[in-house]
Amino acid sequence: MNLKHFLALSFVLLFTLIIKANDDKLYRSDKSSWGEPNGSEIINYIPYNITPDPSIFVLRLDPGFSTDSYTIGPEISTSISGFYDYKTNGEANHYVQVYPGNPLQLHAIDVIADTSDPTGATTRRTQYAISSDGGLTWGELGIVPDIRSGYPALKLRNGSAVIANHSAATGVVNSNLYIDVLPQGGGFTQYNATLPFSIWPQIEVLSNGNVGMLSRPQHPTGSDFDTVFYQTWDGTSLGPKSVAYETTPPYTGTVGSNARFNIAQNGAGRITQVFNGVLEDDTLGNSKAWSRTSTDNGVTWGPLTIAFTPFMENGVDTIAIAGGSDLVYKPNSNLWMYSVAATSNNTYEGARIYLIRSDGVRSVITTAAAVGATISFAQTMSFVFNLDQPAMGWSDDGTVLYCVYSVVKPDLGTSGYNSRDVYYQRSTDDGLTWGTPVQITNTPNIDECYPSVSNWNKGSSGVSYDLNITYMKDPGVGPTSFGGSAPLSRNFLIYRKISQANIIGISNNEIDLQSYQLLQNYPNPFNPSTKISYNLVKNGFVSLKVMDILGREVKSLVNEYQTAGVKEINFNASGLPSGIYFYSIKTEGFSDVKKMMLVK
């Protein structure tokens, strides 16, 4: 392409789809040309004024796609954008919430900056936006507060936004609370935290209307070790801070307090906090996770108990926490779920995301191999793991548990960094087993990461199930704000809705329907549940059975007429002994047998 053609093309691009950095307004072109079913391309930003900062960005939003069993809705800009691209210190972002009392009302926040903002710059802010039509359109409602702040968390209280972040609102950096007077009103009342100062707040609105807040100090030495504070807003003020968690010897390193922590409640007075103190070592040389629970909205607390401890796998590899985490309660129950990224012997090849339940049950949500995560990085990306940032949410009826996470892909952007994509999975048996990973984004030349999930998501028997998420979409691959050298780029907070039909034991998945298939069960080996998927080219009677090693039938899973498509069924072997089993399928014109292993 010669210079004349390039200038002509640039002129057309600048007048068809532009985002002006000074007002963040999005002008969209004809949607019919956007994207492909596996994700759309993005046109890299085009600066019209390179000094001091690029100020025009050309963005293309994915129109979404559908399969037999789910619809990935279109990418929708929340109107929030900026140049700050480091969003979390490990805990899951809580950046989007749907109001259960009126599901058309959505709230979103993000940490932004007007310019390239290094850690100590003054332009970093918390931006708040709302939607009153179910996420179809969004508008910015304000900056909370209008001074430098960082790393916010968002929850709802009777439909009004509750935002926590750390700022120097009182002259010293501390974790403060902001509560909107009316739902989507934008008139926030500020509640200042007490000393000692602390940062990185995580919050939960309690069943009595109070707000519980966790935060931690940060000092240049290890003198505070991994201390985490807890305090309660009682409707009038933020109360004094008490020590919720503190590491015990031996300590390692000289870094100040850097613990990760999560908080969740069940709507009936029960609150749980989980702490991962990165400076505390166990006998395998890696950190543990602890939990504590209150049954009276935080008036009293039970003792700290182990939620996760590093363990040996296959007698050789050490499995340990290495990444982000989230915590949720199953609706109307006392069962909590903790999702966390982990590695095997500190290698990317062994990365996986675990689900840990309060009853001690542990399952693998996904692995690096299952989603094609990279096993090496082109350049260092501070505090980034190849499989990370798990965020969870439930359907309203407690039937479906969702987990959304980011995956570092083995491709390279123009800046020489690996890009990231967003995936999700669901479980219909309280996290015992998980469905096939679904790739939400597929754009090698842009960064999509830092996913957030609404605590409340529509779903009940006989109607559709909606998952509400946000994530960062950055046309500049690689970090700029925190120890990175990638070129400056404006990133956007994207909202997306994923819809599914009735969730039942057998469901369709996105698999090629051109030939009959019986897929290998997953996970395998398993204990006690696994998923079996198969592919029907046409309607017909289907028999799916499980047999022991002697060929004796131990379970009939399917014995009925079914329509064409991909099916998935859960097999629970809790009543069977460990051993090798076979599962066989028979339908008109097709039969197959596969082996699986139950290990208890």
C-alpha positions as CSV (number, residue, x, y, z in Angstrom):
1,M,0.0,0.0,0.0
2,N,1.5,3.3,-1.0
3,L,1.4,6.5,1.1
4,K,-1.5,8.0,-0.9
5,H,-3.7,4.9,-0.3
6,F,-2.7,4.8,3.4
7,L,-3.6,8.4,3.9
8,A,-7.0,7.8,2.2
9,L,-7.7,4.8,4.3
10,S,-6.7,6.6,7.5
11,F,-9.1,9.5,6.6
12,V,-12.0,7.1,6.1
13,L,-11.3,5.3,9.3
14,L,-11.1,8.4,11.3
15,F,-14.5,9.5,10.1
16,T,-16.4,6.2,10.4
17,L,-15.5,4.9,13.9
18,I,-13.7,7.1,16.5
19,I,-13.3,7.4,20.1
20,K,-12.2,10.8,21.4
21,A,-10.0,10.6,24.4
22,N,-11.2,13.8,25.9
23,D,-14.9,12.9,26.1
24,D,-14.9,9.1,25.9
25,K,-17.9,9.0,23.4
26,L,-18.2,6.0,21.2
27,Y,-19.4,6.3,17.6
28,R,-20.2,2.9,16.1
29,S,-20.3,2.0,12.4
30,D,-22.6,-0.5,10.7
31,K,-22.7,-3.6,13.0
32,S,-23.3,-6.0,10.1
33,S,-19.6,-6.0,9.3
34,W,-18.4,-6.6,12.9
35,G,-16.6,-9.7,13.9
36,E,-16.8,-13.4,13.2
37,P,-18.4,-16.2,15.4
38,N,-15.0,-16.8,17.0
39,G,-14.5,-13.1,17.9
40,S,-13.8,-10.0,16.0
41,E,-10.7,-8.2,15.0
42,I,-9.8,-4.8,16.4
43,I,-8.3,-1.9,14.4
44,N,-5.3,-0.6,16.4
45,Y,-5.6,2.9,17.7
46,I,-4.6,5.7,15.3
47,P,-3.1,8.7,17.1
48,Y,-3.6,12.1,15.5
49,N,-1.4,13.8,18.0
50,I,1.5,11.6,19.2
51,T,2.8,14.1,21.7
52,P,2.1,14.1,24.5
53,D,-0.4,11.2,24.2
54,P,-2.4,9.4,21.5
55,S,-5.9,10.9,21.5
56,I,-7.9,9.1,18.9
57,F,-8.6,5.3,19.1
58,V,-10.3,3.2,16.6
59,L,-12.2,0.4,18.3
60,R,-14.3,-2.5,17.0
61,L,-16.7,-4.3,19.3
62,D,-17.6,-8.0,18.9
63,P,-21.2,-8.5,17.9
64,G,-21.4,-11.8,19.7
65,F,-22.3,-15.3,18.6
66,S,-24.7,-18.2,19.4
67,T,-24.5,-22.0,19.6
68,D,-27.3,-24.5,20.3
69,S,-27.0,-24.0,24.0
70,Y,-25.8,-20.4,24.7
71,T,-25.6,-16.9,23.3
72,I,-22.6,-14.7,23.9
73,G,-24.1,-11.3,23.6
74,P,-22.4,-8.3,21.9
75,E,-19.7,-6.3,23.5
76,I,-21.2,-3.1,24.9
77,S,-19.1,-0.1,26.1
78,T,-19.9,1.0,29.6
79,S,-18.7,4.5,28.7
80,I,-15.7,4.0,31.1
81,S,-12.3,4.2,29.6
82,G,-8.8,5.4,30.5
83,F,-5.1,4.6,30.3
84,Y,-4.6,2.7,33.5
85,D,-4.2,-1.0,32.8
86,Y,-3.3,-2.6,36.1
87,K,-6.6,-3.4,37.8
88,T,-6.1,-5.8,40.7
89,N,-3.6,-7.0,43.3
90,G,-5.0,-10.6,43.1
91,E,-8.5,-10.5,44.4
92,A,-11.4,-10.8,41.9
93,N,-12.6,-7.4,40.6
94,H,-16.2,-6.6,41.7
95,Y,-16.8,-4.1,39.0
96,V,-20.4,-4.9,37.8
97,Q,-23.6,-5.5,39.7
98,V,-27.2,-6.2,38.7
99,Y,-29.9,-5.0,41.0
100,P,-32.2,-8.0,41.9
101,G,-35.1,-5.7,42.6
102,N,-35.0,-4.3,39.1
103,P,-32.7,-6.3,36.7
104,L,-32.8,-3.5,34.2
105,Q,-30.6,-1.5,36.6
106,L,-26.9,-2.2,36.3
107,H,-23.9,-0.5,37.9
108,A,-20.3,-0.6,36.9
109,I,-17.0,0.9,38.1
110,D,-13.4,0.9,37.0
111,V,-10.0,2.4,37.9
112,I,-9.0,4.8,35.1
113,A,-6.5,7.6,34.3
114,D,-6.5,10.5,31.9
115,T,-3.0,9.9,30.7
116,S,-0.2,7.3,30.9
117,D,-0.3,7.0,34.7
118,P,2.6,5.5,36.6
119,T,2.0,4.3,40.1
120,G,2.5,7.7,41.7
121,A,0.7,9.9,39.3
122,T,-2.3,12.1,40.2
123,T,-4.8,11.4,37.5
124,R,-6.0,7.9,38.6
125,R,-9.7,7.9,39.5
126,T,-12.6,5.6,40.2
127,Q,-15.3,6.0,37.5
128,Y,-18.9,5.0,38.0
129,A,-21.4,4.3,35.2
130,I,-25.0,3.0,35.1
131,S,-27.5,1.3,32.7
132,S,-31.2,1.5,33.1
133,D,-32.1,-0.7,30.2
134,G,-30.5,-4.0,31.1
135,G,-27.0,-3.1,29.8
136,L,-28.0,-2.1,26.3
137,T,-26.8,1.5,26.8
138,W,-24.6,3.1,29.5
139,G,-23.8,6.5,30.8
140,E,-21.1,7.8,33.1
141,L,-22.5,9.1,36.4
142,G,-19.4,10.5,38.0
143,I,-16.0,10.1,39.7
144,V,-16.0,8.7,43.2
145,P,-14.3,10.6,44.8
146,D,-12.9,13.3,42.5
147,I,-9.4,12.9,43.8
148,R,-6.7,10.3,43.1
149,S,-8.0,6.8,44.2
150,G,-7.3,3.2,43.4
151,Y,-8.6,-0.3,43.1
152,P,-12.3,0.0,44.0
153,A,-14.9,-2.6,44.9
154,L,-18.6,-2.3,44.1
155,K,-21.7,-3.9,45.8
156,L,-25.4,-2.9,46.1
157,R,-27.4,-1.9,49.1
158,N,-31.2,-1.7,48.4
159,G,-30.3,-0.9,44.8
160,S,-27.8,1.9,45.7
161,A,-24.2,1.6,44.8
162,V,-21.7,1.0,47.6
163,I,-18.1,1.7,46.5
164,A,-14.9,1.3,48.4
165,N,-11.4,2.4,47.3
166,H,-8.3,3.8,48.8
167,S,-7.5,7.5,48.5
168,A,-6.1,10.4,50.5
169,A,-9.6,11.9,51.2
170,T,-8.5,12.8,54.7
171,G,-4.9,13.7,53.9
172,V,-3.5,10.2,54.3
173,V,-4.1,7.2,52.0
174,N,-6.8,5.0,53.5
175,S,-9.7,2.7,52.5
176,N,-12.9,4.7,52.5
177,L,-16.5,4.0,51.7
178,Y,-19.0,5.8,49.5
179,I,-22.7,5.1,49.5
180,D,-25.2,6.5,47.0
181,V,-28.2,8.2,48.5
182,L,-30.6,6.8,45.9
183,P,-30.4,4.0,43.4
184,Q,-28.4,5.3,40.4
185,G,-28.6,8.7,41.9
186,G,-24.9,9.6,41.9
187,G,-25.1,11.5,45.2
188,F,-22.5,9.7,47.3
189,T,-22.0,10.1,51.0
190,Q,-18.3,9.6,52.1
191,Y,-17.4,7.6,55.2
192,N,-13.8,7.8,56.2
193,A,-11.9,4.9,57.7
194,T,-10.1,5.0,60.9
195,L,-6.4,4.6,61.4
196,P,-4.1,2.7,61.0
197,F,-4.2,3.3,57.3
198,S,-4.9,0.5,54.9
199,I,-5.5,-0.1,51.2
200,W,-7.0,-2.5,48.7
201,P,-10.5,-2.7,50.3
202,Q,-12.9,-5.6,49.7
203,I,-16.5,-5.2,50.8
204,E,-19.8,-7.0,51.4
205,V,-23.2,-5.7,52.2
206,L,-24.5,-7.7,55.1
207,S,-28.1,-9.0,55.6
208,N,-28.8,-6.4,58.3
209,G,-27.8,-3.5,55.9
210,N,-24.4,-2.9,57.4
211,V,-21.3,-3.1,55.2
212,G,-18.2,-5.2,56.1
213,M,-14.8,-4.1,54.8
214,L,-11.5,-5.9,54.6
215,S,-8.2,-4.0,53.9
216,R,-4.5,-4.3,54.5
217,P,-1.6,-2.1,55.3
218,Q,1.4,-1.7,53.0
219,H,4.8,-0.8,54.2
220,P,8.3,-1.0,52.5
221,T,9.4,-3.7,55.0
222,G,8.0,-6.9,56.3
223,S,7.2,-5.4,59.7
224,D,3.5,-5.8,59.3
225,F,3.8,-9.2,57.7
226,D,0.5,-10.1,56.2
227,T,-2.0,-8.3,58.4
228,V,-5.6,-7.8,57.3
229,F,-8.0,-5.5,59.0
230,Y,-11.8,-5.8,59.3
231,Q,-14.3,-3.0,60.1
232,T,-18.0,-2.5,59.8
233,W,-20.1,0.4,58.6
234,D,-23.2,0.5,60.8
235,G,-25.3,2.9,58.9
236,T,-23.7,5.9,60.5
237,S,-19.9,5.5,60.4
238,L,-17.1,3.1,59.7
239,G,-16.1,1.5,63.0
240,P,-12.6,0.8,64.4
241,K,-10.4,-1.7,62.6
242,S,-9.7,-5.1,64.2
243,V,-7.1,-7.6,63.0
244,A,-8.9,-10.3,61.0
245,Y,-5.8,-12.2,60.0
246,E,-2.0,-12.1,60.6
247,T,0.6,-14.6,59.4
248,T,2.5,-16.8,61.8
249,P,6.2,-17.7,61.5
250,P,8.2,-18.6,59.6
251,Y,8.2,-15.5,57.4
252,T,10.1,-15.2,54.1
253,G,11.3,-12.1,52.2
254,T,11.2,-8.5,53.2
255,V,8.2,-7.3,51.3
256,G,5.5,-5.6,53.4
257,S,2.0,-6.9,53.8
258,N,0.8,-8.3,50.5
259,A,-2.0,-10.7,51.5
260,R,-4.9,-11.4,49.2
261,F,-8.3,-11.7,50.8
262,N,-12.0,-12.2,50.0
263,I,-15.3,-11.7,51.8
264,A,-18.8,-13.1,51.1
265,Q,-22.1,-13.4,52.9
266,N,-25.2,-15.7,52.6
267,G,-28.0,-13.3,53.2
268,A,-28.9,-14.8,56.6
269,G,-26.2,-13.4,58.9
270,R,-23.3,-15.7,57.9
271,I,-20.1,-14.0,56.7
272,T,-16.9,-15.7,55.6
273,Q,-13.5,-14.3,55.0
274,V,-10.6,-16.1,53.2
275,F,-7.0,-15.0,53.5
276,N,-4.0,-16.0,51.4
277,G,-0.9,-14.6,53.1
278,V,1.9,-14.7,50.6
279,L,4.7,-14.4,53.2
280,E,3.6,-17.4,55.2
281,D,5.3,-20.7,54.4
282,D,4.2,-24.2,55.2
283,T,6.4,-27.2,55.2
284,L,6.4,-27.4,51.4
285,G,7.6,-23.8,51.1
286,N,4.4,-22.2,49.8
287,S,1.6,-20.2,51.3
288,K,-1.7,-21.4,52.7
289,A,-5.2,-20.0,52.7
290,W,-7.2,-19.5,55.9
291,S,-10.9,-18.8,56.5
292,R,-13.0,-17.6,59.4
293,T,-16.8,-17.3,59.6
294,S,-19.3,-15.3,61.6
295,T,-22.9,-16.3,62.1
296,D,-24.2,-13.1,63.5
297,N,-23.3,-10.5,60.9
298,G,-19.7,-10.0,62.2
299,V,-20.5,-9.4,65.9
300,T,-18.4,-12.5,66.8
301,W,-16.1,-14.6,64.7
302,G,-15.1,-18.3,64.7
303,P,-11.5,-19.4,64.7
304,L,-9.2,-19.3,61.7
305,T,-9.2,-22.6,59.9
306,I,-7.3,-24.0,56.9
307,A,-9.0,-23.5,53.6
308,F,-6.2,-24.6,51.4
309,T,-2.7,-26.0,52.1
310,P,-0.1,-26.9,49.5
311,F,0.0,-30.6,48.7
312,M,1.9,-33.2,46.7
313,E,0.6,-34.4,43.4
314,N,1.7,-37.8,42.1
315,G,4.2,-37.8,45.0
316,V,6.4,-35.4,43.1
317,D,4.8,-32.0,42.3
318,T,3.9,-29.3,44.8
319,I,0.5,-27.7,44.2
320,A,0.3,-24.2,45.6
321,I,-1.7,-21.0,45.2
322,A,-0.2,-18.6,42.6
323,G,-2.7,-16.0,41.5
324,G,-6.1,-14.4,42.0
325,S,-9.1,-15.6,44.0
326,D,-12.8,-15.1,44.6
327,L,-15.4,-16.1,47.2
328,V,-19.1,-16.6,47.0
329,Y,-21.9,-18.3,48.9
330,K,-24.5,-20.5,47.2
331,P,-27.8,-18.7,47.5
332,N,-29.9,-19.6,50.5
333,S,-27.3,-21.9,52.0
334,N,-24.3,-22.1,54.3
335,L,-22.0,-23.5,51.5
336,W,-19.3,-21.2,50.3
337,M,-17.0,-21.6,47.3
338,Y,-13.5,-20.3,47.0
339,S,-11.9,-20.2,43.5
340,V,-8.1,-19.7,43.2
341,A,-5.4,-20.0,40.7
342,A,-2.6,-22.4,41.4
343,T,0.5,-23.9,39.9
344,S,2.4,-27.2,39.9
345,N,6.0,-26.7,41.0
346,N,5.8,-23.0,40.1
347,T,5.6,-23.9,36.4
348,Y,3.1,-22.5,33.8
349,E,2.6,-25.9,32.4
350,G,0.9,-27.0,35.6
351,A,-1.3,-24.0,36.1
352,R,-4.9,-24.7,37.0
353,I,-7.9,-23.0,38.8
354,Y,-9.3,-24.8,41.8
355,L,-12.7,-24.6,43.5
356,I,-12.5,-25.2,47.2
357,R,-15.8,-25.6,49.1
358,S,-16.5,-25.0,52.8
359,D,-17.2,-28.7,53.3
360,G,-13.6,-29.6,52.2
361,V,-14.5,-30.8,48.7
362,R,-12.0,-29.6,46.0
363,S,-12.4,-29.7,42.2
364,V,-10.4,-28.5,39.2
365,I,-12.3,-25.9,37.2
366,T,-9.8,-25.9,34.4
367,T,-6.1,-26.3,33.5
368,A,-3.6,-24.5,31.3
369,A,-3.6,-27.3,28.8
370,A,-7.5,-27.3,28.6
371,V,-7.6,-23.7,27.4
372,G,-4.3,-23.4,25.5
373,A,-2.6,-21.1,27.9
374,T,1.0,-20.1,27.1
375,I,3.8,-21.9,29.0
376,S,6.3,-19.1,28.4
377,F,6.1,-15.3,28.3
378,A,7.7,-13.1,25.6
379,Q,8.3,-10.4,28.2
380,T,7.8,-10.2,31.9
381,M,4.3,-9.0,32.9
382,S,4.3,-8.1,36.6
383,F,1.8,-10.1,38.8
384,V,0.4,-11.9,35.8
385,F,-0.1,-15.7,35.6
386,N,-1.0,-17.6,32.5
387,L,-4.3,-18.8,34.0
388,D,-5.6,-16.2,36.5
389,Q,-8.2,-13.8,37.8
390,P,-11.1,-16.2,38.5
391,A,-14.4,-14.4,39.3
392,M,-17.6,-16.2,40.3
393,G,-21.3,-15.7,40.4
394,W,-24.5,-17.7,40.9
395,S,-27.8,-17.9,39.1
396,D,-30.6,-16.5,41.2
397,D,-32.1,-19.9,41.9
398,G,-28.8,-21.5,43.0
399,T,-28.8,-23.9,40.1
400,V,-25.8,-22.6,38.1
401,L,-22.4,-21.6,39.4
402,Y,-20.3,-19.6,37.0
403,C,-16.5,-19.0,36.9
404,V,-15.0,-16.4,34.5
405,Y,-11.2,-16.1,34.1
406,S,-8.4,-14.8,31.9
407,V,-5.9,-16.8,29.9
408,V,-2.6,-15.7,28.6
409,K,-2.3,-16.9,25.0
410,P,0.9,-17.9,23.2
411,D,0.5,-15.1,20.6
412,L,2.4,-11.8,20.5
413,G,1.1,-8.3,20.1
414,T,2.9,-5.6,18.2
415,S,4.7,-4.6,21.4
416,G,6.1,-8.1,21.9
417,Y,3.8,-9.1,24.8
418,N,1.4,-12.0,25.0
419,S,-2.3,-11.1,24.8
420,R,-5.1,-12.4,27.1
421,D,-8.6,-13.7,26.4
422,V,-11.6,-14.3,28.7
423,Y,-13.2,-17.7,29.2
424,Y,-16.1,-19.0,31.3
425,Q,-17.4,-22.3,32.6
426,R,-20.4,-23.4,34.5
427,S,-21.3,-26.0,37.1
428,T,-24.7,-27.4,37.8
429,D,-23.7,-29.6,40.8
430,D,-22.4,-27.1,43.2
431,G,-18.9,-27.1,41.7
432,L,-18.2,-30.8,41.8
433,T,-17.8,-30.9,38.0
434,W,-17.5,-28.2,35.4
435,G,-18.6,-27.9,31.8
436,T,-16.3,-27.4,28.8
437,P,-14.4,-24.0,28.8
438,V,-16.1,-21.5,26.5
439,Q,-13.9,-18.8,25.0
440,I,-15.7,-15.5,25.2
441,T,-13.1,-13.4,23.4
442,N,-10.7,-14.4,20.6
443,T,-8.6,-11.4,19.5
444,P,-4.9,-12.1,19.2
445,N,-4.0,-8.4,18.8
446,I,-5.7,-7.0,21.9
447,D,-5.8,-7.6,25.6
448,E,-9.0,-8.8,27.3
449,C,-8.7,-9.6,30.9
450,Y,-9.6,-8.6,34.5
451,P,-13.1,-10.2,34.3
452,S,-15.8,-9.4,36.9
453,V,-19.1,-11.2,37.5
454,S,-22.3,-9.7,39.0
455,N,-23.3,-11.3,42.3
456,W,-26.8,-11.7,41.1
457,N,-27.7,-13.2,37.7
458,K,-31.2,-14.0,36.4
459,G,-32.0,-17.7,36.4
460,S,-34.8,-20.0,37.4
461,S,-36.3,-23.3,36.2
462,G,-38.2,-22.9,33.0
463,V,-36.7,-19.6,31.9
464,S,-33.3,-18.5,30.5
465,Y,-30.2,-18.0,32.6
466,D,-28.2,-14.8,32.2
467,L,-24.6,-14.2,33.2
468,N,-23.5,-10.6,33.5
469,I,-19.8,-9.8,33.2
470,T,-17.4,-7.0,32.5
471,Y,-13.7,-7.1,31.4
472,M,-11.0,-4.8,30.2
473,K,-10.5,-4.4,26.5
474,D,-7.2,-2.9,25.6
475,P,-6.0,-2.4,22.0
476,G,-2.4,-2.1,23.3
477,V,-1.2,-5.6,24.3
478,G,1.0,-5.6,27.3
479,P,1.2,-3.5,30.5
480,T,1.9,0.2,30.6
481,S,0.9,1.4,34.1
482,F,2.7,-1.0,36.4
483,G,6.3,-2.0,35.5
484,G,5.5,-2.4,31.8
485,S,7.0,-1.0,28.6
486,A,4.2,-1.5,26.2
487,P,3.1,1.5,24.1
488,L,0.4,3.8,25.6
489,S,-3.2,2.8,24.8
490,R,-6.7,3.5,26.0
491,N,-8.5,0.6,27.5
492,F,-12.3,0.2,27.9
493,L,-14.6,-1.5,30.4
494,I,-16.8,-3.8,28.3
495,Y,-20.1,-5.2,29.5
496,R,-21.4,-8.5,28.1
497,K,-24.4,-10.8,28.8
498,I,-24.2,-14.6,28.2
499,S,-27.6,-16.3,28.0
500,Q,-28.5,-20.0,28.2
501,A,-31.7,-21.9,27.8
502,N,-32.9,-24.3,30.6
503,I,-30.1,-25.7,32.6
504,I,-30.7,-29.5,33.0
505,G,-28.5,-32.5,33.6
506,I,-28.1,-33.1,29.9
507,S,-27.3,-30.1,27.7
508,N,-25.8,-29.1,24.4
509,N,-22.2,-28.0,23.9
510,E,-20.4,-26.3,21.1
511,I,-19.1,-29.2,19.1
512,D,-19.0,-30.0,15.4
513,L,-22.2,-31.8,14.4
514,Q,-21.0,-33.4,11.2
515,S,-20.3,-36.8,12.6
516,Y,-21.3,-39.1,15.5
517,Q,-18.9,-38.8,18.5
518,L,-18.5,-40.2,22.0
519,L,-16.0,-37.9,23.8
520,Q,-13.6,-38.8,26.5
521,N,-15.1,-38.0,29.9
522,Y,-13.8,-35.0,31.8
523,P,-12.2,-35.0,34.3
524,N,-10.5,-38.4,34.0
525,P,-9.5,-39.8,36.5
526,F,-12.4,-38.5,38.5
527,N,-13.9,-38.5,42.0
528,P,-16.8,-38.8,42.3
529,S,-18.4,-37.1,39.3
530,T,-17.4,-36.6,35.7
531,K,-19.0,-35.4,32.5
532,I,-19.7,-37.5,29.4
533,S,-20.4,-35.7,26.1
534,Y,-21.6,-37.2,22.8
535,N,-22.6,-36.0,19.4
536,L,-25.8,-37.1,17.5
537,V,-26.0,-36.4,13.8
538,K,-29.8,-37.1,13.7
539,N,-32.7,-37.8,16.0
540,G,-32.9,-41.3,17.4
541,F,-33.1,-43.6,20.3
542,V,-30.0,-43.4,22.5
543,S,-28.6,-45.8,25.1
544,L,-25.7,-44.7,27.3
545,K,-24.5,-47.2,29.9
546,V,-21.7,-47.6,32.4
547,M,-20.1,-51.0,33.0
548,D,-17.5,-52.3,35.3
549,I,-14.3,-54.0,34.2
550,L,-16.1,-57.4,33.9
551,G,-18.6,-55.8,31.5
552,R,-21.5,-55.8,34.0
553,E,-23.9,-52.8,33.8
554,V,-23.6,-50.6,36.9
555,K,-25.6,-47.5,35.7
556,S,-27.9,-46.6,32.8
557,L,-27.4,-42.9,32.1
558,V,-29.6,-42.5,29.0
559,N,-32.3,-44.7,27.6
560,E,-34.6,-42.4,25.6
561,Y,-35.3,-40.8,22.2
562,Q,-33.2,-37.7,21.7
563,T,-32.9,-34.9,19.1
564,A,-29.7,-34.3,17.1
565,G,-27.0,-32.2,18.7
566,V,-24.3,-32.4,21.3
567,K,-25.3,-33.7,24.7
568,E,-23.6,-33.6,28.0
569,I,-24.5,-35.6,31.1
570,N,-23.1,-35.8,34.6
571,F,-22.1,-39.2,36.0
572,N,-21.9,-39.5,39.8
573,A,-20.1,-42.6,41.0
574,S,-20.2,-41.9,44.7
575,G,-21.8,-45.3,45.3
576,L,-19.1,-47.2,43.4
577,P,-15.6,-48.4,44.4
578,S,-12.4,-47.1,42.8
579,G,-11.5,-48.8,39.6
580,I,-11.7,-48.9,35.8
581,Y,-15.1,-48.5,34.2
582,F,-16.3,-48.4,30.6
583,Y,-19.1,-46.3,29.1
584,S,-20.8,-47.2,25.9
585,I,-23.3,-45.5,23.5
586,K,-25.6,-47.1,21.0
587,T,-27.9,-45.4,18.6
588,E,-28.9,-46.1,15.0
589,G,-25.8,-46.3,12.8
590,F,-23.3,-45.6,15.6
591,S,-21.8,-47.3,18.7
592,D,-18.7,-46.7,20.7
593,V,-17.0,-47.6,24.0
594,K,-14.5,-45.6,26.1
595,K,-12.6,-46.2,29.4
596,M,-12.6,-44.0,32.5
597,M,-11.0,-44.3,35.9
598,L,-12.6,-43.6,39.3
599,V,-10.0,-42.8,42.0
600,K,-11.3,-42.3,45.6
